[in-house]
């Protein structure tokens, strides 16, 4: 990933400015080459049921951002909170 500025991350919600008929989309796959000069791509599943692939490097002129792809919402995997577990005693008592 050296030298690549990633635009989208897994789980981001997006839309295309010029393609309203596609609807909103969600990033379902990231592919970043480890080879110097390799491509950096994202796959997005849109509401119209079609999966489309875009460049994801902001330093590349064909990046999805420059093609009209915009973030609607970002999902941050690193900031996910833990869901408190229910104690076994409360579960056992609630079944009685």
MDAnalysis code that builds the backbone (N, CA, C; Angstrom):
import MDAnalysis as mda
import numpy as np

u = mda.Universe.empty(288, n_residues=96, atom_resindex=np.repeat(np.arange(96), 3), trajectory=True)
u.add_TopologyAttr("name", ["N", "CA", "C"] * 96)
u.add_TopologyAttr("resid", np.arange(1, 97))
u.add_TopologyAttr("resname", ["UNK", "UNK", "UNK", "UNK", "UNK", "UNK", "UNK", "UNK", "UNK", "UNK", "UNK", "UNK", "UNK", "UNK", "UNK", "UNK", "UNK", "UNK", "UNK", "UNK", "UNK", "UNK", "UNK", "UNK", "UNK", "UNK", "UNK", "UNK", "UNK", "UNK", "UNK", "UNK", "UNK", "UNK", "UNK", "UNK", "UNK", "UNK", "UNK", "UNK", "UNK", "UNK", "UNK", "UNK", "UNK", "UNK", "UNK", "UNK", "UNK", "UNK", "UNK", "UNK", "UNK", "UNK", "UNK", "UNK", "UNK", "UNK", "UNK", "UNK", "UNK", "UNK", "UNK", "UNK", "UNK", "UNK", "UNK", "UNK", "UNK", "UNK", "UNK", "UNK", "UNK", "UNK", "UNK", "UNK", "UNK", "UNK", "UNK", "UNK", "UNK", "UNK", "UNK", "UNK", "UNK", "UNK", "UNK", "UNK", "UNK", "UNK", "UNK", "UNK", "UNK", "UNK", "UNK", "UNK"])
u.atoms.positions = np.array([
    [0.807, -1.184, 0.000],
    [0.000, 0.000, 0.000],
    [0.861, 1.263, 0.000],
    [2.162, 1.121, -0.173],
    [3.040, 2.289, -0.213],
    [2.629, 3.218, -1.338],
    [2.495, 4.515, -1.015],
    [2.213, 5.507, -2.032],
    [0.759, 5.565, -2.472],
    [-0.112, 4.796, -1.854],
    [-1.518, 4.813, -2.243],
    [-2.334, 5.558, -1.178],
    [-3.168, 6.472, -1.640],
    [-4.088, 7.167, -0.741],
    [-5.477, 6.593, -1.006],
    [-5.941, 5.762, -0.099],
    [-7.213, 5.082, -0.292],
    [-8.382, 6.034, -0.066],
    [-9.363, 5.974, -0.951],
    [-10.549, 6.811, -0.854],
    [-11.646, 6.112, -0.063],
    [-11.935, 4.865, -0.404],
    [-13.028, 4.132, 0.225],
    [-12.521, 2.942, 1.023],
    [-13.297, 2.574, 2.031],
    [-12.974, 1.417, 2.850],
    [-14.168, 0.470, 2.884],
    [-13.926, -0.747, 3.251],
    [-14.960, -1.765, 3.345],
    [-16.109, -1.258, 4.222],
    [-17.324, -1.370, 3.718],
    [-18.502, -0.959, 4.477],
    [-18.985, 0.455, 4.188],
    [-18.181, 1.272, 3.502],
    [-18.604, 2.639, 3.183],
    [-19.838, 2.616, 2.290],
    [-20.752, 3.542, 2.529],
    [-21.936, 3.716, 1.682],
    [-21.637, 4.843, 0.709],
    [-21.967, 4.642, -0.566],
    [-21.638, 5.608, -1.612],
    [-22.811, 5.805, -2.570],
    [-22.690, 6.834, -3.410],
    [-23.613, 7.050, -4.517],
    [-22.817, 7.644, -5.666],
    [-23.348, 7.552, -6.870],
    [-22.684, 8.120, -8.044],
    [-23.462, 9.355, -8.463],
    [-22.772, 10.494, -8.577],
    [-23.422, 11.760, -8.882],
    [-24.200, 11.746, -10.196],
    [-23.704, 11.063, -11.187],
    [-24.320, 11.094, -12.514],
    [-25.209, 9.881, -12.799],
    [-25.290, 8.940, -11.883],
    [-26.035, 7.702, -12.128],
    [-27.059, 7.444, -11.020],
    [-28.064, 8.290, -10.913],
    [-29.085, 8.130, -9.885],
    [-29.783, 6.779, -9.981],
    [-29.905, 6.258, -11.187],
    [-30.608, 4.983, -11.386],
    [-29.902, 3.819, -10.699],
    [-28.608, 3.953, -10.402],
    [-27.886, 2.897, -9.701],
    [-28.330, 2.796, -8.248],
    [-28.752, 3.913, -7.659],
    [-29.087, 3.958, -6.241],
    [-27.817, 4.031, -5.397],
    [-27.975, 3.845, -4.111],
    [-26.820, 3.838, -3.201],
    [-26.087, 2.517, -3.327],
    [-24.839, 2.524, -2.915],
    [-24.044, 1.303, -2.952],
    [-23.239, 1.137, -1.686],
    [-22.743, -0.069, -1.489],
    [-21.902, -0.388, -0.334],
    [-20.627, -1.054, -0.818],
    [-19.485, -0.607, -0.284],
    [-18.206, -1.236, -0.629],
    [-18.203, -2.636, -0.025],
    [-18.107, -3.645, -0.890],
    [-18.145, -5.032, -0.428],
    [-16.791, -5.735, -0.521],
    [-15.825, -5.098, -1.219],
    [-14.494, -5.715, -1.351],
    [-13.458, -4.644, -1.662],
    [-12.291, -4.785, -1.038],
    [-11.137, -3.931, -1.330],
    [-10.031, -4.809, -1.870],
    [-9.367, -4.355, -2.917],
    [-8.240, -5.097, -3.475],
    [-7.093, -4.116, -3.693],
    [-6.029, -4.276, -2.940],
    [-4.875, -3.391, -3.067],
    [-3.645, -4.235, -3.347],
    [-3.007, -3.974, -4.476],
    [-1.828, -4.729, -4.884],
    [-0.644, -4.411, -3.982],
    [0.151, -5.430, -3.673],
    [1.369, -5.224, -2.893],
    [2.563, -4.942, -3.802],
    [2.356, -5.059, -5.109],
    [3.415, -4.805, -6.087],
    [3.491, -3.306, -6.353],
    [4.696, -2.758, -6.407],
    [4.881, -1.336, -6.691],
    [4.246, -1.001, -8.036],
    [3.386, 0.005, -8.038],
    [2.702, 0.404, -9.265],
    [1.451, -0.400, -9.562],
    [1.122, -1.349, -8.686],
    [-0.062, -2.185, -8.877],
    [-1.348, -1.412, -8.643],
    [-2.455, -1.987, -9.059],
    [-3.735, -1.301, -8.943],
    [-4.323, -1.404, -7.541],
    [-5.261, -0.535, -7.301],
    [-5.960, -0.449, -6.032],
    [-7.436, -0.288, -6.382],
    [-8.244, -1.314, -6.102],
    [-9.630, -1.313, -6.556],
    [-10.609, -1.555, -5.409],
    [-11.858, -1.131, -5.612],
    [-12.955, -1.470, -4.706],
    [-14.123, -1.984, -5.533],
    [-14.846, -2.933, -4.964],
    [-16.079, -3.419, -5.591],
    [-17.241, -2.897, -4.776],
    [-18.236, -2.390, -5.489],
    [-19.389, -1.789, -4.834],
    [-20.659, -2.454, -5.347],
    [-21.510, -2.878, -4.416],
    [-22.803, -3.443, -4.766],
    [-23.834, -2.316, -4.657],
    [-24.462, -2.008, -5.796],
    [-25.452, -0.937, -5.835],
    [-26.855, -1.497, -5.670],
    [-27.800, -0.611, -5.339],
    [-29.187, -1.014, -5.113],
    [-29.843, -1.609, -6.358],
    [-29.311, -1.303, -7.543],
    [-29.898, -1.877, -8.764],
    [-29.480, -3.331, -8.971],
    [-28.702, -3.867, -8.021],
    [-28.312, -5.273, -8.070],
    [-27.042, -5.560, -8.845],
    [-26.371, -4.517, -9.329],
    [-25.155, -4.695, -10.114],
    [-23.940, -4.316, -9.266],
    [-22.913, -5.163, -9.325],
    [-21.659, -4.894, -8.636],
    [-20.706, -4.227, -9.625],
    [-20.154, -3.079, -9.223],
    [-19.258, -2.330, -10.111],
    [-17.910, -2.121, -9.426],
    [-16.855, -2.056, -10.239],
    [-15.486, -1.930, -9.734],
    [-14.914, -0.575, -10.109],
    [-14.232, 0.068, -9.136],
    [-13.640, 1.391, -9.337],
    [-12.220, 1.416, -8.797],
    [-11.389, 2.294, -9.371],
    [-10.066, 2.558, -8.798],
    [-10.278, 3.243, -7.455],
    [-9.377, 2.974, -6.502],
    [-9.543, 3.498, -5.153],
    [-8.347, 4.326, -4.687],
    [-7.431, 4.656, -5.565],
    [-6.246, 5.442, -5.212],
    [-6.498, 6.897, -5.608],
    [-6.554, 7.796, -4.617],
    [-6.820, 9.212, -4.889],
    [-5.745, 9.872, -5.747],
    [-4.576, 9.268, -5.846],
    [-3.507, 9.820, -6.689],
    [-3.598, 9.326, -8.129],
    [-4.597, 8.517, -8.444],
    [-4.785, 8.003, -9.792],
    [-5.905, 8.789, -10.462],
    [-5.691, 9.209, -11.696],
    [-6.703, 10.039, -12.371],
    [-8.022, 9.314, -12.620],
    [-8.015, 7.988, -12.534],
    [-9.239, 7.212, -12.749],
    [-9.910, 6.808, -11.432],
    [-9.498, 7.419, -10.323],
    [-10.085, 7.119, -9.021],
    [-11.599, 7.345, -9.083],
    [-12.354, 6.518, -8.389],
    [-13.806, 6.643, -8.363],
    [-14.276, 8.025, -7.957],
    [-13.516, 8.700, -7.108],
    [-13.883, 10.058, -6.696],
    [-13.961, 10.988, -7.899],
    [-12.977, 10.914, -8.768],
    [-12.932, 11.786, -9.950],
    [-13.942, 11.357, -11.014],
    [-14.465, 10.138, -10.885],
    [-15.477, 9.632, -11.813],
    [-16.899, 9.915, -11.321],
    [-17.031, 10.571, -10.159],
    [-18.345, 10.952, -9.651],
    [-18.838, 10.161, -8.459],
    [-18.027, 9.271, -7.924],
    [-18.411, 8.463, -6.764],
    [-18.222, 9.299, -5.497],
    [-19.266, 9.358, -4.668],
    [-19.189, 10.134, -3.433],
    [-19.606, 9.276, -2.246],
    [-18.934, 9.529, -1.117],
    [-19.262, 8.822, 0.121],
    [-20.554, 9.382, 0.706],
    [-21.411, 8.489, 1.083],
    [-22.656, 8.868, 1.756],
    [-22.463, 8.706, 3.254],
    [-21.755, 7.639, 3.609],
    [-21.548, 7.304, 5.001],
    [-20.304, 6.431, 5.102],
    [-19.561, 6.577, 6.189],
    [-18.360, 5.783, 6.397],
    [-18.543, 4.869, 7.588],
    [-18.086, 3.641, 7.454],
    [-18.116, 2.679, 8.551],
    [-16.680, 2.455, 8.982],
    [-16.395, 2.664, 10.263],
    [-15.032, 2.516, 10.762],
    [-14.910, 1.235, 11.586],
    [-14.263, 0.218, 11.012],
    [-14.090, -1.069, 11.692],
    [-13.278, -0.925, 12.970],
    [-12.379, 0.079, 13.034],
    [-11.518, 0.250, 14.199],
    [-12.249, 0.848, 15.398],
    [-13.384, 1.493, 15.172],
    [-14.099, 2.149, 16.262],
    [-15.362, 1.408, 16.668],
    [-15.443, 0.140, 16.328],
    [-16.614, -0.646, 16.714],
    [-16.596, -0.867, 18.221],
    [-17.724, -0.660, 18.841],
    [-17.826, -0.873, 20.281],
    [-18.198, -2.306, 20.595],
    [-17.847, -2.735, 21.788],
    [-18.201, -4.083, 22.216],
    [-19.636, -4.073, 22.725],
    [-20.350, -5.116, 22.395],
    [-21.713, -5.278, 22.887],
    [-21.626, -6.005, 24.213],
    [-22.201, -5.435, 25.278],
    [-22.104, -6.104, 26.576],
    [-22.813, -7.450, 26.562],
    [-22.134, -8.444, 27.073],
    [-22.709, -9.790, 27.126],
    [-23.650, -9.892, 28.312],
    [-24.716, -10.633, 28.134],
    [-25.643, -10.852, 29.242],
    [-25.048, -11.894, 30.172],
    [-25.250, -11.704, 31.447],
    [-24.708, -12.684, 32.392],
    [-25.518, -13.970, 32.317],
    [-24.875, -15.085, 32.592],
    [-25.542, -16.388, 32.524],
    [-26.666, -16.489, 33.539],
    [-26.460, -15.850, 34.686],
    [-27.485, -15.914, 35.726],
    [-28.775, -15.259, 35.263],
    [-28.689, -14.129, 34.600],
    [-29.890, -13.442, 34.132],
    [-30.573, -14.238, 33.026],
    [-29.781, -14.869, 32.153],
    [-30.364, -15.689, 31.097],
    [-31.109, -16.879, 31.671],
    [-30.494, -17.530, 32.624],
    [-31.098, -18.717, 33.224],
    [-32.395, -18.341, 33.943],
    [-32.395, -17.196, 34.663],
    [-33.578, -16.753, 35.394],
    [-34.691, -16.324, 34.469],
    [-34.371, -15.778, 33.320],
    [-35.403, -15.294, 32.400],
    [-36.130, -16.438, 31.697],
    [-35.559, -17.605, 31.667],
    [-36.173, -18.757, 31.004],
    [-37.180, -19.455, 31.910],
    [-37.090, -19.207, 33.196],
    [-37.963, -19.918, 34.140],
    [-39.363, -19.384, 34.120],
])
